[in-house]
Amino acid sequence: MLNKDYYLLLSIQETLKKIIKYSSDYLNAEDFYENDRDFDATMMNFIVLGEEVGKLSDEFKQRHDQINWEKIYGLRNIIAHHYFGINVDLIWQIVENDISKLNEQIKPLIQSK
Protein backbone atom coordinates (compact mmCIF):
# COMPACT_ATOMS: atom_id res chain seq x y z
CA MET A 1 0.00 0.00 0.00
CA LEU A 2 1.22 3.50 -0.79
CA ASN A 3 1.95 5.71 2.16
CA LYS A 4 1.30 9.33 3.03
CA ASP A 5 4.71 10.46 1.74
CA TYR A 6 3.90 9.19 -1.76
CA TYR A 7 0.68 11.22 -1.94
CA LEU A 8 2.47 14.28 -0.58
CA LEU A 9 5.12 13.88 -3.30
CA LEU A 10 2.38 13.82 -5.94
CA SER A 11 0.93 16.98 -4.45
CA ILE A 12 4.39 18.60 -4.31
CA GLN A 13 4.89 17.78 -7.98
CA GLU A 14 1.55 19.41 -8.87
CA THR A 15 2.44 22.47 -6.83
CA LEU A 16 5.80 22.78 -8.60
CA LYS A 17 4.04 22.53 -11.97
CA LYS A 18 1.75 25.39 -10.96
CA ILE A 19 4.69 27.56 -9.94
CA ILE A 20 6.34 26.86 -13.29
CA LYS A 21 3.11 27.58 -15.15
CA TYR A 22 2.40 30.86 -13.35
CA SER A 23 5.94 32.18 -13.83
CA SER A 24 6.88 30.88 -17.27
CA ASP A 25 5.65 33.87 -19.30
CA TYR A 26 8.07 36.32 -17.67
CA LEU A 27 11.64 37.25 -18.49
CA ASN A 28 12.55 39.08 -15.30
CA ALA A 29 11.54 39.69 -11.70
CA GLU A 30 10.06 43.12 -12.34
CA ASP A 31 7.64 41.95 -15.04
CA PHE A 32 6.69 38.95 -12.93
CA TYR A 33 6.01 41.13 -9.88
CA GLU A 34 3.91 43.54 -11.94
CA ASN A 35 1.36 40.81 -12.69
CA ASP A 36 -0.44 40.60 -9.36
CA ARG A 37 -2.39 37.47 -10.23
CA ASP A 38 0.56 35.34 -11.33
CA PHE A 39 2.88 36.64 -8.63
CA ASP A 40 0.33 36.14 -5.85
CA ALA A 41 -0.60 32.68 -7.18
CA THR A 42 3.07 31.72 -7.18
CA MET A 43 3.56 33.00 -3.63
CA MET A 44 0.55 31.02 -2.46
CA ASN A 45 1.95 27.90 -4.09
CA PHE A 46 5.28 28.44 -2.35
CA ILE A 47 3.32 28.43 0.92
CA VAL A 48 1.49 25.25 -0.15
CA LEU A 49 4.82 23.67 -1.11
CA GLY A 50 6.24 24.41 2.33
CA GLU A 51 3.16 22.99 4.02
CA GLU A 52 3.42 19.79 1.97
CA VAL A 53 7.12 19.43 2.74
CA GLY A 54 6.38 19.98 6.42
CA LYS A 55 4.02 17.00 6.37
CA LEU A 56 6.56 14.56 4.90
CA SER A 57 7.76 12.05 7.45
CA ASP A 58 11.08 12.76 9.14
CA GLU A 59 12.26 9.32 8.06
CA PHE A 60 11.56 10.11 4.41
CA LYS A 61 13.32 13.48 4.59
CA GLN A 62 16.34 11.90 6.27
CA ARG A 63 16.51 9.18 3.58
CA HIS A 64 16.38 11.82 0.86
CA ASP A 65 18.58 14.49 2.37
CA GLN A 66 19.93 15.54 -1.05
CA ILE A 67 16.96 17.91 -1.01
CA ASN A 68 17.13 20.76 1.48
CA TRP A 69 13.66 20.26 2.97
CA GLU A 70 14.28 22.76 5.78
CA LYS A 71 15.10 25.52 3.29
CA ILE A 72 11.86 24.87 1.39
CA TYR A 73 9.84 25.04 4.59
CA GLY A 74 11.77 28.12 5.66
CA LEU A 75 10.77 29.94 2.48
CA ARG A 76 7.16 29.15 3.31
CA ASN A 77 7.60 30.86 6.67
CA ILE A 78 9.21 33.93 5.15
CA ILE A 79 6.45 34.35 2.59
CA ALA A 80 3.64 33.67 5.05
CA HIS A 81 4.93 35.99 7.77
CA HIS A 82 6.74 38.71 5.82
CA TYR A 83 4.75 38.88 2.60
CA PHE A 84 5.06 42.63 2.13
CA GLY A 85 8.82 42.50 2.67
CA ILE A 86 9.51 39.79 0.11
CA ASN A 87 12.63 40.25 -1.99
CA VAL A 88 11.22 39.86 -5.49
CA ASP A 89 14.66 39.28 -7.01
CA LEU A 90 15.28 36.40 -4.61
CA ILE A 91 11.92 34.84 -5.46
CA TRP A 92 12.72 35.21 -9.15
CA GLN A 93 16.10 33.50 -8.62
CA ILE A 94 14.35 30.59 -6.92
CA VAL A 95 11.79 30.36 -9.72
CA GLU A 96 14.48 30.52 -12.41
CA ASN A 97 17.12 28.29 -10.80
CA ASP A 98 15.56 25.96 -8.26
CA ILE A 99 11.97 25.00 -9.05
CA SER A 100 12.63 22.95 -12.20
CA LYS A 101 15.61 21.31 -10.49
CA LEU A 102 13.45 20.40 -7.48
CA ASN A 103 10.79 19.03 -9.82
CA GLU A 104 13.44 16.80 -11.44
CA GLN A 105 14.59 15.61 -8.00
CA ILE A 106 11.01 14.74 -7.01
CA LYS A 107 10.26 12.63 -10.11
CA PRO A 108 12.48 9.64 -9.22
CA LEU A 109 11.22 9.69 -5.64
CA ILE A 110 7.68 9.24 -6.95
CA GLN A 111 8.72 6.56 -9.41
CA SER A 112 10.50 4.57 -6.70
CA LYS A 113 7.33 4.23 -4.59
C-alpha positions as CSV (number, residue, x, y, z in Angstrom):
1,M,0.0,0.0,0.0
2,L,1.2,3.5,-0.8
3,N,2.0,5.7,2.2
4,K,1.3,9.3,3.0
5,D,4.7,10.5,1.7
6,Y,3.9,9.2,-1.8
7,Y,0.7,11.2,-1.9
8,L,2.5,14.3,-0.6
9,L,5.1,13.9,-3.3
10,L,2.4,13.8,-5.9
11,S,0.9,17.0,-4.5
12,I,4.4,18.6,-4.3
13,Q,4.9,17.8,-8.0
14,E,1.5,19.4,-8.9
15,T,2.4,22.5,-6.8
16,L,5.8,22.8,-8.6
17,K,4.0,22.5,-12.0
18,K,1.8,25.4,-11.0
19,I,4.7,27.6,-9.9
20,I,6.3,26.9,-13.3
21,K,3.1,27.6,-15.2
22,Y,2.4,30.9,-13.4
23,S,5.9,32.2,-13.8
24,S,6.9,30.9,-17.3
25,D,5.6,33.9,-19.3
26,Y,8.1,36.3,-17.7
27,L,11.6,37.3,-18.5
28,N,12.6,39.1,-15.3
29,A,11.5,39.7,-11.7
30,E,10.1,43.1,-12.3
31,D,7.6,41.9,-15.0
32,F,6.7,38.9,-12.9
33,Y,6.0,41.1,-9.9
34,E,3.9,43.5,-11.9
35,N,1.4,40.8,-12.7
36,D,-0.4,40.6,-9.4
37,R,-2.4,37.5,-10.2
38,D,0.6,35.3,-11.3
39,F,2.9,36.6,-8.6
40,D,0.3,36.1,-5.9
41,A,-0.6,32.7,-7.2
42,T,3.1,31.7,-7.2
43,M,3.6,33.0,-3.6
44,M,0.5,31.0,-2.5
45,N,1.9,27.9,-4.1
46,F,5.3,28.4,-2.3
47,I,3.3,28.4,0.9
48,V,1.5,25.3,-0.1
49,L,4.8,23.7,-1.1
50,G,6.2,24.4,2.3
51,E,3.2,23.0,4.0
52,E,3.4,19.8,2.0
53,V,7.1,19.4,2.7
54,G,6.4,20.0,6.4
55,K,4.0,17.0,6.4
56,L,6.6,14.6,4.9
57,S,7.8,12.1,7.5
58,D,11.1,12.8,9.1
59,E,12.3,9.3,8.1
60,F,11.6,10.1,4.4
61,K,13.3,13.5,4.6
62,Q,16.3,11.9,6.3
63,R,16.5,9.2,3.6
64,H,16.4,11.8,0.9
65,D,18.6,14.5,2.4
66,Q,19.9,15.5,-1.0
67,I,17.0,17.9,-1.0
68,N,17.1,20.8,1.5
69,W,13.7,20.3,3.0
70,E,14.3,22.8,5.8
71,K,15.1,25.5,3.3
72,I,11.9,24.9,1.4
73,Y,9.8,25.0,4.6
74,G,11.8,28.1,5.7
75,L,10.8,29.9,2.5
76,R,7.2,29.1,3.3
77,N,7.6,30.9,6.7
78,I,9.2,33.9,5.1
79,I,6.4,34.3,2.6
80,A,3.6,33.7,5.1
81,H,4.9,36.0,7.8
82,H,6.7,38.7,5.8
83,Y,4.8,38.9,2.6
84,F,5.1,42.6,2.1
85,G,8.8,42.5,2.7
86,I,9.5,39.8,0.1
87,N,12.6,40.3,-2.0
88,V,11.2,39.9,-5.5
89,D,14.7,39.3,-7.0
90,L,15.3,36.4,-4.6
91,I,11.9,34.8,-5.5
92,W,12.7,35.2,-9.2
93,Q,16.1,33.5,-8.6
94,I,14.4,30.6,-6.9
95,V,11.8,30.4,-9.7
96,E,14.5,30.5,-12.4
97,N,17.1,28.3,-10.8
98,D,15.6,26.0,-8.3
99,I,12.0,25.0,-9.0
100,S,12.6,22.9,-12.2
101,K,15.6,21.3,-10.5
102,L,13.5,20.4,-7.5
103,N,10.8,19.0,-9.8
104,E,13.4,16.8,-11.4
105,Q,14.6,15.6,-8.0
106,I,11.0,14.7,-7.0
107,K,10.3,12.6,-10.1
108,P,12.5,9.6,-9.2
109,L,11.2,9.7,-5.6
110,I,7.7,9.2,-7.0
111,Q,8.7,6.6,-9.4
112,S,10.5,4.6,-6.7
113,K,7.3,4.2,-4.6
